[in-house]
């Protein structure tokens, strides 16, 4: 798999073989920012850490709803393989950083995530469910079916399922990404009105989800691309 860079919009695609999960991985650094906007602007202007770890793409997700503390957010980096993502821990220690970063945020923890279904990396308005799954492969397949049904119904919603690696108490992540909140809300309205594709969602959760650990809403964006 290669990250395909489309310069009009920085779209990055994870391509999928039917018999296997797509290639690629993300590292995430969960932090508490003292001033979210100031921290993001600083990272946009100071890209040396992203270059040092040879990140393909980097971005941020700021928790807007369901947050556990003020300034809840994380910084993510995309890599072409888990091998490269794991190697990052030997290149950069977020706990041992510059005074400028220390003034802007405090680190909570880090984790690596492996995408287990095709996922278009086009950040926006993102609903995130943390889930305990009993069959992640079957669940990912059902999300692929649901994404297709949503597209056929005229919606642009990107669904991602991510396997946690070295994430401590982290569980599987399901991301439902739209360009804005209104687009996500329209799909929710249709679901509660009994739209047909809602059955795919209900059946997948009934069969493969043992527990919904949490649900949040995040605003995500790309801040660096090499």
Buried (B, 14 or more C-beta within 10 A) or exposed (E): BEBEBEEEEBBBBBEBEEEEBBBBBBBBBBBBBEEBEEBBEBBEEEBEBBEEBBBBBBBBBBBBEEBEEEBBBBBBBBBBEBEBBBEBBEEBEBEEBEEEBEEBBEBBBBBBBBBBBBBBBBBBBBBBBBBEBEEBEEBBBBBBBBBEBBEEEEBBBBBBBBBBBBBEEBBBBBBBBBBEBEBBEBBEEBBEEEBEBBEBBEEBBEEBBEEEBEEBBBBBEBBBBE
